[in-house]
């Protein structure tokens, strides 16, 4: 029984560790869209997809700057609309300044 428990524990530990490594692996640039009615900062992905920030799991601990590069992980928020209407509305599950932003 102890061996089974140990194997299950190790499996869960390794699985959780793999998930942690995948956080904040999407590169994005913060763009200031405040000139448009109802808009603020949005995220521009490398493929030019625009994401509207609808919510955060945890507020970033840095101030946004136009053109700042960040690494993110997100989930699409379905059934929600905004006044901005420029992109997909997302909940940010992880956001970190890009290492080169200092």
Biopython code that builds the backbone (N, CA, C, O; Angstrom):
import numpy as np
from Bio.PDB.StructureBuilder import StructureBuilder

atoms = [
    (1, "UNK", "N", (0.815, -1.197, 0.000)),
    (1, "UNK", "CA", (0.000, 0.000, 0.000)),
    (1, "UNK", "C", (0.860, 1.264, 0.000)),
    (1, "UNK", "O", (0.549, 2.242, -0.680)),
    (2, "UNK", "N", (1.939, 1.226, 0.769)),
    (2, "UNK", "CA", (2.833, 2.386, 0.830)),
    (2, "UNK", "C", (3.478, 2.647, -0.532)),
    (2, "UNK", "O", (3.650, 3.797, -0.937)),
    (3, "UNK", "N", (3.832, 1.567, -1.230)),
    (3, "UNK", "CA", (4.440, 1.735, -2.551)),
    (3, "UNK", "C", (3.458, 2.406, -3.510)),
    (3, "UNK", "O", (3.846, 3.275, -4.291)),
    (4, "UNK", "N", (2.208, 2.010, -3.451)),
    (4, "UNK", "CA", (1.177, 2.604, -4.302)),
    (4, "UNK", "C", (1.012, 4.081, -3.981)),
    (4, "UNK", "O", (0.899, 4.903, -4.890)),
    (5, "UNK", "N", (0.996, 4.426, -2.702)),
    (5, "UNK", "CA", (0.881, 5.818, -2.285)),
    (5, "UNK", "C", (2.075, 6.627, -2.785)),
    (5, "UNK", "O", (1.905, 7.736, -3.292)),
    (6, "UNK", "N", (3.272, 6.081, -2.646)),
    (6, "UNK", "CA", (4.485, 6.761, -3.088)),
    (6, "UNK", "C", (4.463, 6.988, -4.596)),
    (6, "UNK", "O", (4.815, 8.070, -5.065)),
    (7, "UNK", "N", (4.060, 5.999, -5.342)),
    (7, "UNK", "CA", (3.975, 6.132, -6.806)),
    (7, "UNK", "C", (2.950, 7.193, -7.182)),
    (7, "UNK", "O", (3.209, 8.018, -8.059)),
    (8, "UNK", "N", (1.795, 7.183, -6.534)),
    (8, "UNK", "CA", (0.764, 8.182, -6.816)),
    (8, "UNK", "C", (1.269, 9.580, -6.481)),
    (8, "UNK", "O", (1.047, 10.514, -7.252)),
    (9, "UNK", "N", (1.945, 9.741, -5.345)),
    (9, "UNK", "CA", (2.490, 11.034, -4.939)),
    (9, "UNK", "C", (3.510, 11.537, -5.957)),
    (9, "UNK", "O", (3.456, 12.698, -6.361)),
    (10, "UNK", "N", (4.423, 10.689, -6.368)),
    (10, "UNK", "CA", (5.436, 11.085, -7.350)),
    (10, "UNK", "C", (4.798, 11.462, -8.681)),
    (10, "UNK", "O", (5.234, 12.421, -9.319)),
    (11, "UNK", "N", (3.779, 10.732, -9.113)),
    (11, "UNK", "CA", (3.087, 11.040, -10.356)),
    (11, "UNK", "C", (2.439, 12.424, -10.286)),
    (11, "UNK", "O", (2.563, 13.215, -11.220)),
    (12, "UNK", "N", (1.753, 12.714, -9.186)),
    (12, "UNK", "CA", (1.104, 14.019, -9.022)),
    (12, "UNK", "C", (2.145, 15.123, -8.974)),
    (12, "UNK", "O", (1.960, 16.167, -9.598)),
    (13, "UNK", "N", (3.233, 14.917, -8.249)),
    (13, "UNK", "CA", (4.295, 15.916, -8.138)),
    (13, "UNK", "C", (4.896, 16.226, -9.499)),
    (13, "UNK", "O", (5.073, 17.396, -9.837)),
    (14, "UNK", "N", (5.212, 15.217, -10.278)),
    (14, "UNK", "CA", (5.802, 15.413, -11.604)),
    (14, "UNK", "C", (4.801, 16.082, -12.542)),
    (14, "UNK", "O", (5.178, 16.966, -13.311)),
    (15, "UNK", "N", (3.533, 15.676, -12.491)),
    (15, "UNK", "CA", (2.504, 16.271, -13.334)),
    (15, "UNK", "C", (2.339, 17.748, -13.021)),
    (15, "UNK", "O", (2.275, 18.564, -13.940)),
    (16, "UNK", "N", (2.269, 18.111, -11.750)),
    (16, "UNK", "CA", (2.120, 19.517, -11.360)),
    (16, "UNK", "C", (3.342, 20.322, -11.768)),
    (16, "UNK", "O", (3.218, 21.472, -12.191)),
    (17, "UNK", "N", (4.509, 19.733, -11.647)),
    (17, "UNK", "CA", (5.729, 20.416, -12.027)),
    (17, "UNK", "C", (5.726, 20.732, -13.517)),
    (17, "UNK", "O", (6.155, 21.817, -13.910)),
    (18, "UNK", "N", (5.256, 19.818, -14.353)),
    (18, "UNK", "CA", (5.180, 20.045, -15.795)),
    (18, "UNK", "C", (4.240, 21.199, -16.119)),
    (18, "UNK", "O", (4.535, 22.008, -16.999)),
    (19, "UNK", "N", (3.101, 21.284, -15.412)),
    (19, "UNK", "CA", (2.155, 22.363, -15.649)),
    (19, "UNK", "C", (2.766, 23.710, -15.292)),
    (19, "UNK", "O", (2.558, 24.688, -16.011)),
    (20, "UNK", "N", (3.514, 23.781, -14.196)),
    (20, "UNK", "CA", (4.151, 25.029, -13.769)),
    (20, "UNK", "C", (5.109, 25.531, -14.842)),
    (20, "UNK", "O", (5.182, 26.737, -15.081)),
    (21, "UNK", "N", (5.831, 24.647, -15.482)),
    (21, "UNK", "CA", (6.810, 25.044, -16.482)),
    (21, "UNK", "C", (6.153, 25.674, -17.703)),
    (21, "UNK", "O", (6.804, 26.430, -18.424)),
    (22, "UNK", "N", (4.888, 25.384, -17.948)),
    (22, "UNK", "CA", (4.211, 25.893, -19.125)),
    (22, "UNK", "C", (3.586, 27.268, -18.899)),
    (22, "UNK", "O", (3.089, 27.873, -19.849)),
    (23, "UNK", "N", (3.599, 27.773, -17.678)),
    (23, "UNK", "CA", (3.009, 29.069, -17.396)),
    (23, "UNK", "C", (3.850, 30.192, -17.986)),
    (23, "UNK", "O", (5.077, 30.106, -18.046)),
    (24, "UNK", "N", (3.178, 31.230, -18.412)),
    (24, "UNK", "CA", (3.827, 32.438, -18.928)),
    (24, "UNK", "C", (4.769, 32.144, -20.099)),
    (24, "UNK", "O", (5.881, 32.667, -20.154)),
    (25, "UNK", "N", (4.319, 31.312, -21.023)),
    (25, "UNK", "CA", (5.176, 30.946, -22.152)),
    (25, "UNK", "C", (4.724, 31.568, -23.468)),
    (25, "UNK", "O", (5.253, 31.221, -24.524)),
    (26, "UNK", "N", (3.748, 32.490, -23.424)),
    (26, "UNK", "CA", (3.261, 33.142, -24.643)),
    (26, "UNK", "C", (3.768, 34.579, -24.646)),
    (26, "UNK", "O", (3.495, 35.347, -23.723)),
    (27, "UNK", "N", (4.501, 34.931, -25.686)),
    (27, "UNK", "CA", (5.038, 36.292, -25.784)),
    (27, "UNK", "C", (3.974, 37.238, -26.315)),
    (27, "UNK", "O", (3.249, 36.915, -27.256)),
    (28, "UNK", "N", (3.891, 38.425, -25.691)),
    (28, "UNK", "CA", (2.907, 39.432, -26.095)),
    (28, "UNK", "C", (3.489, 40.820, -25.853)),
    (28, "UNK", "O", (4.440, 40.995, -25.091)),
    (29, "UNK", "N", (2.890, 41.797, -26.524)),
    (29, "UNK", "CA", (3.284, 43.187, -26.342)),
    (29, "UNK", "C", (2.077, 43.970, -25.856)),
    (29, "UNK", "O", (0.983, 43.845, -26.408)),
    (30, "UNK", "N", (2.278, 44.776, -24.824)),
    (30, "UNK", "CA", (1.206, 45.636, -24.330)),
    (30, "UNK", "C", (1.057, 46.821, -25.275)),
    (30, "UNK", "O", (2.036, 47.498, -25.590)),
    (31, "UNK", "N", (-0.156, 47.068, -25.722)),
    (31, "UNK", "CA", (-0.453, 48.178, -26.627)),
    (31, "UNK", "C", (-1.489, 49.084, -25.974)),
    (31, "UNK", "O", (-2.500, 48.603, -25.465)),
    (32, "UNK", "N", (-1.246, 50.384, -25.984)),
    (32, "UNK", "CA", (-2.160, 51.354, -25.389)),
    (32, "UNK", "C", (-3.215, 51.748, -26.422)),
    (32, "UNK", "O", (-2.930, 52.474, -27.375)),
    (33, "UNK", "N", (-4.426, 51.261, -26.219)),
    (33, "UNK", "CA", (-5.541, 51.563, -27.117)),
    (33, "UNK", "C", (-6.495, 52.565, -26.478)),
    (33, "UNK", "O", (-7.664, 52.623, -26.858)),
    (34, "UNK", "N", (-6.023, 53.355, -25.514)),
    (34, "UNK", "CA", (-6.905, 54.269, -24.790)),
    (34, "UNK", "C", (-7.461, 55.389, -25.671)),
    (34, "UNK", "O", (-8.381, 56.094, -25.255)),
    (35, "UNK", "N", (-6.926, 55.564, -26.869)),
    (35, "UNK", "CA", (-7.493, 56.540, -27.807)),
    (35, "UNK", "C", (-8.839, 56.077, -28.351)),
    (35, "UNK", "O", (-9.624, 56.890, -28.839)),
    (36, "UNK", "N", (-9.110, 54.783, -28.272)),
    (36, "UNK", "CA", (-10.395, 54.236, -28.712)),
    (36, "UNK", "C", (-11.357, 54.214, -27.535)),
    (36, "UNK", "O", (-10.957, 53.893, -26.415)),
    (37, "UNK", "N", (-12.611, 54.551, -27.772)),
    (37, "UNK", "CA", (-13.619, 54.561, -26.704)),
    (37, "UNK", "C", (-13.712, 53.198, -26.025)),
    (37, "UNK", "O", (-13.825, 52.168, -26.691)),
    (38, "UNK", "N", (-13.665, 53.203, -24.703)),
    (38, "UNK", "CA", (-13.844, 51.988, -23.928)),
    (38, "UNK", "C", (-12.628, 51.088, -23.866)),
    (38, "UNK", "O", (-12.711, 49.982, -23.333)),
    (39, "UNK", "N", (-11.505, 51.534, -24.395)),
    (39, "UNK", "CA", (-10.304, 50.695, -24.425)),
    (39, "UNK", "C", (-9.241, 51.218, -23.466)),
    (39, "UNK", "O", (-9.250, 52.380, -23.061)),
    (40, "UNK", "N", (-8.344, 50.336, -23.124)),
    (40, "UNK", "CA", (-7.153, 50.663, -22.341)),
    (40, "UNK", "C", (-6.000, 49.894, -22.958)),
    (40, "UNK", "O", (-5.791, 49.944, -24.170)),
    (41, "UNK", "N", (-5.257, 49.188, -22.131)),
    (41, "UNK", "CA", (-4.181, 48.353, -22.657)),
    (41, "UNK", "C", (-4.749, 47.028, -23.161)),
    (41, "UNK", "O", (-5.620, 46.427, -22.532)),
    (42, "UNK", "N", (-4.242, 46.595, -24.297)),
    (42, "UNK", "CA", (-4.561, 45.287, -24.851)),
    (42, "UNK", "C", (-3.243, 44.556, -25.072)),
    (42, "UNK", "O", (-2.169, 45.150, -24.978)),
    (43, "UNK", "N", (-3.333, 43.282, -25.361)),
    (43, "UNK", "CA", (-2.151, 42.465, -25.632)),
    (43, "UNK", "C", (-2.115, 42.083, -27.099)),
    (43, "UNK", "O", (-3.107, 41.597, -27.642)),
    (44, "UNK", "N", (-0.992, 42.296, -27.736)),
    (44, "UNK", "CA", (-0.792, 41.911, -29.129)),
    (44, "UNK", "C", (0.151, 40.708, -29.144)),
    (44, "UNK", "O", (1.303, 40.803, -28.723)),
    (45, "UNK", "N", (-0.359, 39.576, -29.637)),
    (45, "UNK", "CA", (0.468, 38.377, -29.733)),
    (45, "UNK", "C", (1.381, 38.469, -30.948)),
    (45, "UNK", "O", (1.201, 39.340, -31.799)),
    (46, "UNK", "N", (2.346, 37.588, -31.029)),
    (46, "UNK", "CA", (3.306, 37.597, -32.137)),
    (46, "UNK", "C", (2.640, 37.404, -33.493)),
    (46, "UNK", "O", (3.165, 37.866, -34.506)),
    (47, "UNK", "N", (1.478, 36.720, -33.530)),
    (47, "UNK", "CA", (0.779, 36.509, -34.794)),
    (47, "UNK", "C", (-0.236, 37.626, -35.089)),
    (47, "UNK", "O", (-1.095, 37.471, -35.956)),
    (48, "UNK", "N", (-0.133, 38.751, -34.366)),
    (48, "UNK", "CA", (-0.988, 39.942, -34.507)),
    (48, "UNK", "C", (-2.392, 39.773, -33.936)),
    (48, "UNK", "O", (-3.242, 40.637, -34.152)),
    (49, "UNK", "N", (-2.663, 38.685, -33.212)),
    (49, "UNK", "CA", (-3.937, 38.516, -32.521)),
    (49, "UNK", "C", (-3.995, 39.518, -31.376)),
    (49, "UNK", "O", (-3.025, 39.683, -30.637)),
    (50, "UNK", "N", (-5.136, 40.185, -31.230)),
    (50, "UNK", "CA", (-5.323, 41.146, -30.143)),
    (50, "UNK", "C", (-6.167, 40.495, -29.055)),
    (50, "UNK", "O", (-7.210, 39.901, -29.327)),
    (51, "UNK", "N", (-5.693, 40.621, -27.814)),
    (51, "UNK", "CA", (-6.418, 40.111, -26.661)),
    (51, "UNK", "C", (-6.796, 41.275, -25.757)),
    (51, "UNK", "O", (-5.956, 42.105, -25.409)),
    (52, "UNK", "N", (-8.070, 41.326, -25.380)),
    (52, "UNK", "CA", (-8.523, 42.308, -24.396)),
    (52, "UNK", "C", (-8.437, 41.667, -23.019)),
    (52, "UNK", "O", (-8.886, 40.537, -22.825)),
    (53, "UNK", "N", (-7.867, 42.380, -22.075)),
    (53, "UNK", "CA", (-7.718, 41.853, -20.719)),
    (53, "UNK", "C", (-9.035, 42.046, -19.973)),
    (53, "UNK", "O", (-9.423, 43.171, -19.658)),
    (54, "UNK", "N", (-9.714, 40.938, -19.696)),
    (54, "UNK", "CA", (-10.983, 40.995, -18.991)),
    (54, "UNK", "C", (-10.833, 40.825, -17.491)),
    (54, "UNK", "O", (-11.578, 41.424, -16.716)),
    (55, "UNK", "N", (-9.867, 40.005, -17.080)),
    (55, "UNK", "CA", (-9.674, 39.718, -15.662)),
    (55, "UNK", "C", (-8.282, 39.131, -15.477)),
    (55, "UNK", "O", (-7.629, 38.727, -16.439)),
    (56, "UNK", "N", (-7.840, 39.092, -14.227)),
    (56, "UNK", "CA", (-6.557, 38.502, -13.856)),
    (56, "UNK", "C", (-6.776, 37.490, -12.756)),
    (56, "UNK", "O", (-7.662, 37.666, -11.920)),
    (57, "UNK", "N", (-5.984, 36.431, -12.740)),
    (57, "UNK", "CA", (-5.931, 35.570, -11.560)),
    (57, "UNK", "C", (-5.216, 36.326, -10.448)),
    (57, "UNK", "O", (-5.592, 36.247, -9.279)),
    (58, "UNK", "N", (-4.169, 37.066, -10.843)),
    (58, "UNK", "CA", (-3.402, 37.872, -9.897)),
    (58, "UNK", "C", (-2.924, 39.122, -10.624)),
    (58, "UNK", "O", (-2.300, 39.032, -11.681)),
    (59, "UNK", "N", (-3.220, 40.291, -10.052)),
    (59, "UNK", "CA", (-2.813, 41.555, -10.677)),
    (59, "UNK", "C", (-1.290, 41.585, -10.848)),
    (59, "UNK", "O", (-0.567, 41.201, -9.929)),
    (60, "UNK", "N", (-0.793, 42.031, -12.000)),
    (60, "UNK", "CA", (0.651, 42.162, -12.183)),
    (60, "UNK", "C", (1.231, 43.156, -11.169)),
    (60, "UNK", "O", (0.555, 44.099, -10.758)),
    (61, "UNK", "N", (2.472, 42.938, -10.778)),
    (61, "UNK", "CA", (3.116, 43.815, -9.796)),
    (61, "UNK", "C", (4.023, 44.849, -10.475)),
    (61, "UNK", "O", (5.033, 45.267, -9.911)),
    (62, "UNK", "N", (3.648, 45.252, -11.689)),
    (62, "UNK", "CA", (4.405, 46.268, -12.421)),
    (62, "UNK", "C", (3.431, 47.139, -13.193)),
    (62, "UNK", "O", (2.303, 46.731, -13.469)),
    (63, "UNK", "N", (3.875, 48.350, -13.544)),
    (63, "UNK", "CA", (3.049, 49.283, -14.313)),
    (63, "UNK", "C", (3.166, 48.979, -15.798)),
    (63, "UNK", "O", (4.244, 48.646, -16.290)),
    (64, "UNK", "N", (2.051, 49.095, -16.506)),
    (64, "UNK", "CA", (2.047, 48.856, -17.949)),
    (64, "UNK", "C", (2.640, 50.053, -18.687)),
    (64, "UNK", "O", (2.455, 51.203, -18.289)),
    (65, "UNK", "N", (3.352, 49.759, -19.764)),
    (65, "UNK", "CA", (3.918, 50.766, -20.664)),
    (65, "UNK", "C", (3.610, 50.351, -22.086)),
    (65, "UNK", "O", (3.698, 49.171, -22.424)),
    (66, "UNK", "N", (3.252, 51.305, -22.917)),
    (66, "UNK", "CA", (3.004, 51.008, -24.329)),
    (66, "UNK", "C", (4.260, 50.410, -24.949)),
    (66, "UNK", "O", (5.343, 50.987, -24.846)),
    (67, "UNK", "N", (4.117, 49.265, -25.588)),
    (67, "UNK", "CA", (5.243, 48.603, -26.239)),
    (67, "UNK", "C", (6.003, 47.636, -25.348)),
    (67, "UNK", "O", (6.929, 46.970, -25.811)),
    (68, "UNK", "N", (5.627, 47.547, -24.070)),
    (68, "UNK", "CA", (6.305, 46.630, -23.144)),
    (68, "UNK", "C", (6.025, 45.185, -23.554)),
    (68, "UNK", "O", (4.888, 44.828, -23.864)),
    (69, "UNK", "N", (7.063, 44.367, -23.552)),
    (69, "UNK", "CA", (6.873, 42.952, -23.872)),
    (69, "UNK", "C", (6.711, 42.162, -22.577)),
    (69, "UNK", "O", (7.401, 42.398, -21.585)),
    (70, "UNK", "N", (5.780, 41.223, -22.623)),
    (70, "UNK", "CA", (5.468, 40.395, -21.465)),
    (70, "UNK", "C", (5.313, 38.945, -21.912)),
    (70, "UNK", "O", (5.160, 38.658, -23.099)),
    (71, "UNK", "N", (5.355, 38.062, -20.962)),
    (71, "UNK", "CA", (5.052, 36.648, -21.183)),
    (71, "UNK", "C", (3.766, 36.363, -20.427)),
    (71, "UNK", "O", (3.622, 36.748, -19.266)),
    (72, "UNK", "N", (2.832, 35.687, -21.085)),
    (72, "UNK", "CA", (1.517, 35.470, -20.484)),
    (72, "UNK", "C", (1.038, 34.034, -20.670)),
    (72, "UNK", "O", (1.565, 33.275, -21.484)),
    (73, "UNK", "N", (0.039, 33.700, -19.900)),
    (73, "UNK", "CA", (-0.814, 32.537, -20.115)),
    (73, "UNK", "C", (-2.225, 33.058, -19.905)),
    (73, "UNK", "O", (-2.462, 33.875, -19.015)),
    (74, "UNK", "N", (-3.168, 32.588, -20.723)),
    (74, "UNK", "CA", (-4.523, 33.124, -20.630)),
    (74, "UNK", "C", (-5.559, 32.066, -20.955)),
    (74, "UNK", "O", (-5.257, 31.011, -21.513)),
    (75, "UNK", "N", (-6.804, 32.387, -20.581)),
    (75, "UNK", "CA", (-7.960, 31.563, -20.933)),
    (75, "UNK", "C", (-9.008, 32.497, -21.529)),
    (75, "UNK", "O", (-9.246, 33.585, -21.005)),
    (76, "UNK", "N", (-9.624, 32.076, -22.609)),
    (76, "UNK", "CA", (-10.667, 32.876, -23.239)),
    (76, "UNK", "C", (-11.887, 32.938, -22.331)),
    (76, "UNK", "O", (-12.276, 31.937, -21.729)),
    (77, "UNK", "N", (-12.493, 34.129, -22.236)),
    (77, "UNK", "CA", (-13.712, 34.322, -21.452)),
    (77, "UNK", "C", (-14.881, 34.348, -22.435)),
    (77, "UNK", "O", (-14.992, 35.260, -23.254)),
    (78, "UNK", "N", (-15.730, 33.366, -22.351)),
    (78, "UNK", "CA", (-16.862, 33.252, -23.277)),
    (78, "UNK", "C", (-18.071, 34.010, -22.740)),
    (78, "UNK", "O", (-18.236, 34.145, -21.527)),
    (79, "UNK", "N", (-18.913, 34.501, -23.639)),
    (79, "UNK", "CA", (-20.163, 35.143, -23.260)),
    (79, "UNK", "C", (-20.001, 36.511, -22.635)),
    (79, "UNK", "O", (-20.893, 36.963, -21.917)),
    (80, "UNK", "N", (-18.890, 37.184, -22.886)),
    (80, "UNK", "CA", (-18.633, 38.501, -22.318)),
    (80, "UNK", "C", (-18.355, 39.472, -23.455)),
    (80, "UNK", "O", (-17.696, 39.125, -24.435)),
    (81, "UNK", "N", (-18.864, 40.693, -23.314)),
    (81, "UNK", "CA", (-18.614, 41.741, -24.303)),
    (81, "UNK", "C", (-18.021, 42.953, -23.599)),
    (81, "UNK", "O", (-18.234, 43.153, -22.404)),
    (82, "UNK", "N", (-17.277, 43.759, -24.350)),
    (82, "UNK", "CA", (-16.731, 45.007, -23.811)),
    (82, "UNK", "C", (-17.058, 46.141, -24.770)),
    (82, "UNK", "O", (-17.459, 45.914, -25.911)),
    (83, "UNK", "N", (-16.882, 47.349, -24.294)),
    (83, "UNK", "CA", (-17.084, 48.523, -25.153)),
    (83, "UNK", "C", (-15.956, 48.653, -26.169)),
    (83, "UNK", "O", (-16.143, 49.256, -27.225)),
    (84, "UNK", "N", (-14.807, 48.102, -25.866)),
    (84, "UNK", "CA", (-13.639, 48.226, -26.739)),
    (84, "UNK", "C", (-13.813, 47.443, -28.043)),
    (84, "UNK", "O", (-13.605, 47.988, -29.126)),
    (85, "UNK", "N", (-14.186, 46.189, -27.943)),
    (85, "UNK", "CA", (-14.480, 45.327, -29.096)),
    (85, "UNK", "C", (-13.372, 45.257, -30.151)),
    (85, "UNK", "O", (-13.648, 45.351, -31.347)),
    (86, "UNK", "N", (-12.117, 45.092, -29.712)),
    (86, "UNK", "CA", (-11.028, 44.974, -30.679)),
    (86, "UNK", "C", (-10.404, 43.583, -30.728)),
    (86, "UNK", "O", (-9.624, 43.278, -31.629)),
    (87, "UNK", "N", (-10.755, 42.735, -29.745)),
    (87, "UNK", "CA", (-10.134, 41.417, -29.724)),
    (87, "UNK", "C", (-10.870, 40.459, -28.818)),
    (87, "UNK", "O", (-11.923, 40.776, -28.264)),
    (88, "UNK", "N", (-10.298, 39.289, -28.681)),
    (88, "UNK", "CA", (-10.839, 38.251, -27.813)),
    (88, "UNK", "C", (-10.632, 38.658, -26.362)),
    (88, "UNK", "O", (-9.549, 39.107, -25.988)),
    (89, "UNK", "N", (-11.663, 38.505, -25.546)),
    (89, "UNK", "CA", (-11.570, 38.861, -24.130)),
    (89, "UNK", "C", (-11.021, 37.658, -23.374)),
    (89, "UNK", "O", (-11.509, 36.539, -23.529)),
    (90, "UNK", "N", (-9.989, 37.903, -22.545)),
    (90, "UNK", "CA", (-9.309, 36.814, -21.863)),
    (90, "UNK", "C", (-9.122, 37.099, -20.384)),
    (90, "UNK", "O", (-9.116, 38.248, -19.942)),
    (91, "UNK", "N", (-8.972, 36.015, -19.631)),
    (91, "UNK", "CA", (-8.565, 36.088, -18.226)),
    (91, "UNK", "C", (-7.096, 35.719, -18.206)),
    (91, "UNK", "O", (-6.712, 34.646, -18.671)),
    (92, "UNK", "N", (-6.273, 36.607, -17.670)),
    (92, "UNK", "CA", (-4.833, 36.375, -17.605)),
    (92, "UNK", "C", (-4.545, 35.504, -16.390)),
    (92, "UNK", "O", (-4.814, 35.897, -15.255)),
    (93, "UNK", "N", (-3.996, 34.320, -16.636)),
    (93, "UNK", "CA", (-3.665, 33.413, -15.542)),
    (93, "UNK", "C", (-2.221, 33.586, -15.080)),
    (93, "UNK", "O", (-1.854, 33.158, -13.986)),
    (94, "UNK", "N", (-1.412, 34.214, -15.919)),
    (94, "UNK", "CA", (-0.009, 34.496, -15.566)),
    (94, "UNK", "C", (0.474, 35.638, -16.456)),
    (94, "UNK", "O", (0.245, 35.630, -17.665)),
    (95, "UNK", "N", (1.143, 36.618, -15.852)),
    (95, "UNK", "CA", (1.764, 37.699, -16.627)),
    (95, "UNK", "C", (3.075, 38.100, -15.939)),
    (95, "UNK", "O", (3.104, 38.416, -14.750)),
    (96, "UNK", "N", (4.144, 38.076, -16.718)),
    (96, "UNK", "CA", (5.463, 38.464, -16.217)),
    (96, "UNK", "C", (6.104, 39.397, -17.230)),
    (96, "UNK", "O", (5.892, 39.260, -18.435)),
    (97, "UNK", "N", (6.888, 40.346, -16.732)),
    (97, "UNK", "CA", (7.675, 41.179, -17.644)),
    (97, "UNK", "C", (8.653, 40.278, -18.376)),
    (97, "UNK", "O", (9.204, 39.339, -17.803)),
    (98, "UNK", "N", (8.860, 40.577, -19.644)),
    (98, "UNK", "CA", (9.856, 39.845, -20.415)),
    (98, "UNK", "C", (11.206, 40.113, -19.788)),
    (98, "UNK", "O", (11.459, 41.224, -19.322)),
    (99, "UNK", "N", (12.069, 39.134, -19.765)),
    (99, "UNK", "CA", (13.383, 39.255, -19.136)),
    (99, "UNK", "C", (14.193, 40.448, -19.615)),
    (99, "UNK", "O", (14.997, 40.980, -18.849)),
    (100, "UNK", "N", (14.008, 40.885, -20.856)),
    (100, "UNK", "CA", (14.774, 42.001, -21.398)),
    (100, "UNK", "C", (14.201, 43.363, -21.014)),
    (100, "UNK", "O", (14.793, 44.396, -21.327)),
    (101, "UNK", "N", (13.034, 43.370, -20.328)),
    (101, "UNK", "CA", (12.387, 44.640, -19.959)),
    (101, "UNK", "C", (13.015, 45.300, -18.746)),
    (101, "UNK", "O", (12.861, 46.507, -18.554)),
    (102, "UNK", "N", (13.712, 44.541, -17.933)),
    (102, "UNK", "CA", (14.377, 45.092, -16.764)),
    (102, "UNK", "C", (13.530, 45.709, -15.804)),
    (102, "UNK", "O", (14.009, 46.203, -14.783)),
]
sb = StructureBuilder()
sb.init_structure("model")
sb.init_model(0)
sb.init_chain("A")
sb.init_seg("    ")
for serial, (resi, resn, name, xyz) in enumerate(atoms, 1):
    if name == "N":
        sb.init_residue(resn, " ", resi, " ")
    sb.init_atom(name, np.array(xyz, "f"), 0.0, 1.0, " ", f" {name:<3s}", serial, name[0])
structure = sb.get_structure()
